[in-house]
Amino acid sequence: MTTTADPTTTQPATGPEQVRRLVTEVPGPRSRELHARRQTAVAGGVGSVLPVYVERAGGGVVRDVDGNSFIDLASGIAVTSVGNSEPRVVSRMAAQAEAFTHTCFMVAPYEGYVEVCETLADLTPGDHAKKAALFNSGAEAVENAVKVARVHTGRDAVVVFDHAYHGRTNLTMAMTAKNLPYKQGFGPFAGEVYRAPMSYPFREAAPITGEQAAARAIATIESQVGAGNVACVVVEPIQGEGGFVVPAPGFLPALAAWCRAHDVLLVADEIQTGMCRTGAWFACEHEDVVPDLVTVAKGVAGGMPLAAVVGRAEVMDAVHAGGLGGTYGGNPVACAAALGAVAAMRELGLAERARAIEAAMLPRLRALADRTGVIGDVRGRGAMLAAEIVRPGTTEPDAALTARLNAACHQAGLLTLTCGTFGNVFRFLPPLVMPDHLLAEALDVLDEVVDATLRA
C-alpha cells in the first residue's frame, strides 16, 4: 500500500488549524444569533448536541462561527472518519458535480454507482459472489435488507436485540429498543419484529461466555418465534446508540452458526461500525463472522448521504426488478464521494490508524476509571470507544452525571457525545485522521473536566 500522507502529523490541505481554541463564551454571540433564527424556522423535534453553529471543520477540529475551535470526538456520529472535506472526496465530488448531479440510476444509470457496488463487494467479509444496492441513509439500508431477507426466505419474522438501534423509519423504529427519543408517540409500529437478549458483559447478573449468551438468545428465538418463521437476525457487531456494547467473544460466531443451520439470514448492521472505524474494514471481521447481508452508511462517503445493502448475490437477486431503489439512492455525487473516501482509507491506512487510536485512548480511559470510581466499564474497538458512567461502587447508571460531564466538555472545547439505553455512556468517535497531539490534548482535557465536575 502506498501511503501519501501521515494523518498523525499532516495538517489538512484545507480547513481549520489543528488546535483547540476558545475565544468567546460557549455559545458565542454569533451562535446565539443563529439560534434565535433557528427557533422560528426549525422544527422543535430536531435537536442538536453542541450549542454552537459550525463555520468550518477538518482534520480533528470543528470551528464555530465565533472562532472557537473544538476537538472533534464525534465525527458527525462516525460519518467523517476520513476527516471533513478530505481532498480525495472533494476533488471527486467536484468533478462529478460538474459533469452531472443527478439522473436517477433507475432512469439513466452511470458508472459511479456500479463502481461503488463493486468496491463494497470487495471490501465486505467473505469471498462469495456479492451484489449491492445503494440508498440514502442507514435506516433505508436496514429496511431494504429486511425486504430482501423476507423475499429470499419467504418468511416474515425479524429478530433484533435488546439495546439495538436501527433507525427512525416505522420498521426500524420497531427494530430499535430505546423509547425516548426515538419511538415515543410514533406508534403503532410494524409487526413481526421480535427482540432477543443481547450479550452485554458489564450488565450480566453473573459472568457468562459469549456462547452462553448466544444460547440464551437462541432459546428466546426458538421458544417465542420459531426458527422456521425467522427471515433474518439483524445484529450490530458492536451496538451503537445502545451504548457501544461489545458482545462477549463467541456470541456473534454462535449466532451465525445457528442462522446457517436454520436457513436464517444473518444481517450485520455495520452502519456505525463499518469502514475502518473499529480497526478493520468491518467489525464482524474481528471474529471472522461472514454475514449474508451487510448494511453500510455513515463513514462510507466522507459526509455525503449514501448507504448500501451488500450481500450474497443469490440473496440480493431474489427481489424482482424495480423492488429495490429510490429516486436519490446512489446519487452520482455521493458515489464519487464514497470512492474518494475509500481511496483515503486505503492510502492513509485508516484501519491501522483506528487501532493506534485505541492503543492511545484505552489506557487513559482506564486510568481515569480507576482514579475517579465513576466509570464502571471502558470498552470498544478501534476508534469506537466508550466509558459507562455509574454511581461509585455500583453498576447503577448515572445519567445526570453523564449529562453534566458532557456539557462541561463542550464548554472546555471538546465535541463529545453520549448514548446508551440508560443515557449514561460517553462515546468517543474521533476522526481517524485525528493528529496525535490533538488526541492527547483531548484526553488531558477530559481528565480535567471529570476531576473538576466531581469536585463541584
VOVO-239365 format. One record per residue (C-alpha): residue in one letter; x, y, z. Coordinates in pm, whole numbers, padded with zeros to 5 digits, always signed. Example, Ala and Ser with C-alpha at 12.3 -4.5 7.8 and 13.67 -1.06 7.14 Angstrom:
REM residues 2
A+01230-00450+00780 S+01367-00106+00714 
REM end
This chain:
REM residues 456
M+00000+00000+00000 T+00130+00344-00092 T+00090+00599+00184 T+00062+00954+00057 A+00031+01124+00395 D+00059+01057+00765 P-00264+01150+00946 T-00080+01173+01278 T+00124+01473+01167 T-00017+01620+00847 Q-00204+01949+00857 P-00512+01925+00630 A-00454+02090+00293 T-00763+02298+00363 G-00957+02353+00679 P-00901+02494+01026 E-00572+02499+01214 Q-00541+02184+01423 V-00569+02348+01763 R-00828+02377+02039 R-00904+02743+02092 L-01178+02920+02288 V-01207+03292+02213 T-01562+03360+02339 E-01803+03207+02583 V-01980+02894+02455 P-02209+02963+02277 G-02073+03290+02147 P-02274+03590+02021 R-02295+03482+01657 S-02409+03132+01756 R-02674+03287+01982 E-02798+03497+01691 L-02827+03191+01469 H-03002+03000+01744 A-03264+03275+01771 R-03328+03239+01398 R-03346+02863+01436 Q-03618+02894+01699 T-03853+03050+01443 A-03762+02831+01145 V-03652+02480+01251 A-03893+02224+01392 G-03855+02174+01765 G-03830+01798+01724 V-03485+01839+01567 G-03227+01852+01844 S-02854+01935+01850 V-02576+01831+02083 L-02329+02119+02059 P-02480+02463+02137 V-02279+02638+01863 Y-02305+02677+01486 V-02025+02543+01267 E-01834+02752+01015 R-01553+02514+00918 A-01425+02167+01002 G-01136+01943+00906 G-00883+01700+01048 G-00968+01673+01415 V-01121+02017+01462 V-01464+02182+01431 R-01463+02564+01430 D-01774+02768+01507 V-01897+03099+01371 D-01743+03284+01665 G-01395+03145+01602 N-01398+02881+01875 S-01223+02557+01774 F-01337+02229+01931 I-01153+01897+01926 D-01387+01663+01740 L-01458+01339+01926 A-01779+01274+01733 S-01706+01269+01357 G-02069+01361+01292 I-02159+01028+01461 A-01891+00821+01285 V-01952+00982+00945 T-01644+01195+00878 S-01395+00918+00954 V-01161+01045+00680 G-01198+01399+00811 N-01419+01681+00688 S-01368+01794+00329 E-01098+01531+00268 P-00921+01632-00057 R-00983+01299-00236 V-01352+01326-00151 V-01385+01691-00251 S-01200+01659-00582 R-01407+01362-00696 M-01729+01531-00588 A-01638+01849-00776 A-01557+01664-01097 Q-01881+01466-01077 A-02092+01772-00994 E-01951+01949-01298 A-02041+01653-01520 F-02393+01591-01382 T-02558+01589-01041 H-02850+01351-01095 T-03020+01129-01348 C-03170+00870-01109 F-02992+00537-01153 M-03329+00371-01216 V-03383+00601-01515 A-03039+00651-01669 P-02757+00459-01494 Y-02393+00563-01458 E-02056+00409-01380 G-02009+00554-01031 Y-02297+00352-00888 V-02156+00034-01038 E-01806+00110-00910 V-01930+00170-00555 C-02115-00164-00560 E-01802-00337-00690 T-01590-00173-00421 L-01824-00269-00136 A-01849-00625-00264 D-01470-00641-00249 L-01443-00488+00100 T-01720-00672+00288 P-01639-01006+00454 G-01647-01330+00258 D-01513-01443-00079 H-01851-01547-00219 A-02019-01366-00510 K-02185-01046-00386 K-02411-00774-00517 A-02520-00442-00368 A-02796-00182-00385 L-02748+00182-00286 F-02972+00406-00075 N-02956+00734+00117 S-02948+00652+00488 G-02873+00377+00733 A-03240+00330+00816 E-03318+00283+00446 A-03041+00024+00421 V-03173-00174+00719 E-03529-00161+00591 N-03423-00282+00248 A-03212-00560+00399 V-03527-00684+00572 K-03719-00664+00243 V-03452-00871+00069 A-03446-01127+00351 R-03823-01168+00351 V-03840-01224-00023 H-03546-01465-00026 T-03667-01679+00265 G-04043-01648+00219 R-04064-01579+00594 D-04179-01273+00787 A-04020-01262+01131 V-03727-01031+01207 V-03517-01083+01519 V-03330-00793+01681 F-03172-00742+02023 D-03204-00555+02349 H-03035-00213+02331 A-03038-00218+01949 Y-03066+00091+01731 H-03153+00054+01363 G-03316+00381+01255 R-03616+00614+01262 T-03847+00482+00989 N-04155+00292+01102 L-03999-00051+01059 T-03661+00048+01201 M-03824+00219+01499 A-03990-00116+01571 M-03645-00273+01549 T-03492-00010+01781 A-03506-00081+02154 K-03493+00262+02317 N-03818+00454+02355 L-03704+00812+02418 P-03627+00994+02198 Y-03668+00751+01910 K-04014+00593+01949 Q-04221+00794+02195 G-04559+00882+02042 F-04482+00749+01694 G-04659+00411+01706 P-04816+00181+01614 F-04508+00016+01465 A-04453-00253+01206 G-04523-00607+01317 E-04330-00934+01309 V-04032-00783+01491 Y-03906-00982+01790 R-03642-00895+02048 A-03382-01128+02199 P-03140-01066+02488 M-02803-00920+02391 S-02463-01012+02528 Y-02380-00711+02748 P-02089-00828+02967 F-02093-00533+03207 R-02462-00583+03288 E-02482-00961+03317 A-02612-01073+03656 A-02325-01321+03660 P-02039-01360+03412 I-02127-01575+03112 T-01941-01657+02792 G-02041-01533+02450 E-02155-01883+02361 Q-02378-01894+02669 A-02523-01554+02587 A-02593-01673+02232 A-02762-01986+02365 R-02985-01765+02581 A-03079-01552+02279 I-03139-01858+02061 A-03362-02016+02325 T-03572-01698+02324 I-03596-01703+01944 E-03688-02068+01924 S-03949-02053+02201 Q-04110-01719+02116 V-04077-01702+01737 G-03979-02041+01596 A-03674-02088+01376 G-03888-02176+01074 N-04058-01836+01087 V-03745-01619+01101 A-03638-01439+00786 C-03335-01272+00939 V-03146-01191+01255 V-03024-00831+01248 V-02736-00750+01482 E-02488-00469+01533 P-02146-00633+01585 I-02090-00351+01835 Q-02409-00177+01937 G-02409+00196+01869 E-02680+00411+02025 G-02748+00135+02275 G-02418+00205+02449 F-02126+00081+02238 V-02196-00264+02375 V-01929-00514+02268 P-02070-00868+02293 A-01858-01128+02468 P-01626-01325+02237 G-01809-01615+02078 F-02153-01453+02078 L-02153-01350+01713 P-02000-01674+01576 A-02252-01885+01769 L-02537-01672+01639 A-02403-01704+01283 A-02379-02083+01318 W-02741-02105+01434 C-02854-01891+01141 R-02673-02115+00892 A-02821-02429+01048 H-03178-02294+01014 D-03156-02111+00678 V-03198-01777+00854 L-03016-01480+00705 L-02765-01305+00929 V-02770-00928+00870 A-02477-00733+01014 D-02578-00374+01077 E-02235-00215+01023 I-02368+00136+00977 Q-02174+00280+01271 T-01902+00015+01295 G-01805-00013+00929 M-01542+00149+00708 C-01230+00111+00928 R-01394+00253+01242 T-01313-00046+01466 G-00968-00120+01326 A-01095-00345+01047 W-01298-00261+00741 F-01599-00418+00918 A-01641-00509+01284 C-01764-00864+01222 E-01417-00941+01083 H-01275-00935+01437 E-01436-01277+01496 D-01427-01398+01135 V-01804-01376+01104 V-01930-01367+00744 P-02285-01226+00729 D-02531-01295+00450 L-02613-00923+00424 V-02425-00616+00546 T-02575-00270+00583 V-02337+00023+00529 A-02379+00400+00569 K-02226+00676+00786 G-01849+00656+00718 V-01880+00527+00362 A-01894+00861+00179 G-01699+01119+00374 G-02007+01310+00490 M-02234+01269+00188 P-02562+01077+00223 L-02508+00726+00091 A-02597+00381+00220 A-02588+00027+00089 V-02703-00328+00135 V-02431-00569+00029 G-02480-00942+00030 R-02477-01282-00130 A-02556-01247-00497 E-02830-01509-00496 V-02995-01343-00197 M-02980-00992-00341 D-03115-01119-00674 A-03423-01271-00509 V-03608-00939-00533 H-03799-00864-00854 A-03680-00585-01084 G-03797-00250-00952 G-03840-00382-00597 L-03532-00200-00471 G-03435+00160-00530 G-03535+00518-00470 T-03509+00849-00652 Y-03188+00965-00485 G-03033+00630-00389 G-02676+00611-00515 N-02669+00976-00622 P-02370+01028-00854 V-02205+01296-00639 A-02243+01079-00327 C-02096+00784-00518 A-01798+00996-00618 A-01753+01095-00253 A-01758+00730-00148 L-01490+00637-00397 G-01278+00925-00268 A-01334+00820+00093 V-01236+00460+00025 A-00924+00581-00155 A-00833+00789+00151 M-00890+00493+00384 R-00665+00274+00175 E-00389+00526+00109 L-00373+00655+00467 G-00406+00311+00626 L-00701+00422+00839 A-00789+00077+00975 E-00439+00065+01124 R-00481+00423+01242 A-00802+00326+01426 R-00606+00059+01612 A-00344+00318+01707 I-00618+00546+01842 E-00746+00256+02053 A-00396+00194+02187 A-00365+00560+02286 M-00711+00605+02435 L-00787+00285+02624 P-00509+00313+02885 R-00602+00675+02955 L-00972+00595+02990 R-00897+00300+03218 A-00670+00515+03433 L-00947+00774+03459 A-01189+00499+03563 D-00951+00371+03831 R-00886+00721+03968 T-01243+00850+03983 G-01463+00547+04052 V-01747+00683+03838 I-01664+00483+03524 G-01792+00129+03561 D-01676-00002+03225 V-01441+00103+02946 R-01499-00080+02619 G-01490-00068+02241 R-01267-00138+01944 G-01050+00089+01734 A-01177+00445+01733 M-01519+00340+01866 L-01472+00356+02241 A-01696+00418+02541 A-01696+00485+02914 E-02007+00388+03110 I-02081+00629+03395 V-02218+00479+03718 R-02262+00564+04083 P-01936+00469+04258 G-01918+00112+04377 T-02227+00006+04182 T-02347-00065+03831 E-02631+00185+03872 P-02640+00419+03570 D-02575+00786+03645 A-02735+00970+03355 A-02736+01302+03540 L-02359+01299+03591 T-02310+01190+03231 A-02509+01492+03109 R-02311+01728+03336 L-01980+01588+03212 N-02090+01616+02850 A-02193+01981+02892 A-01866+02059+03070 C-01669+01902+02786 H-01843+02131+02539 Q-01757+02433+02748 A-01394+02318+02757 G-01367+02281+02380 L-01438+01911+02327 L-01715+01792+02097 T-01837+01482+02281 L-02143+01257+02259 T-02338+01035+02494 C-02551+00729+02424 G-02686+00417+02591 T-03022+00276+02683 F-02985+00443+03024 G-02828+00765+02893 N-02506+00705+03087 V-02243+00621+02826 F-01979+00854+02691 R-01887+00752+02337 F-01575+00853+02153 L-01564+00861+01773 P-01267+01077+01670 P-01192+01119+01300 L-00940+00855+01201 V-00715+01136+01078 M-00706+01298+01423 P-00348+01422+01482 D-00170+01268+01779 H-00125+01598+01959 L-00498+01673+01945 L-00591+01328+02068 A-00352+01362+02361 E-00487+01708+02442 A-00845+01582+02426 L-00765+01315+02685 D-00591+01572+02907 V-00896+01800+02889 L-01129+01508+02960 D-00929+01428+03274 E-00954+01791+03387 V-01327+01810+03315 V-01407+01493+03507 D-01197+01600+03806 A-01347+01949+03814 T-01704+01821+03777 L-01663+01570+04058 R-01521+01842+04285 A-01808+02081+04214 
REM end
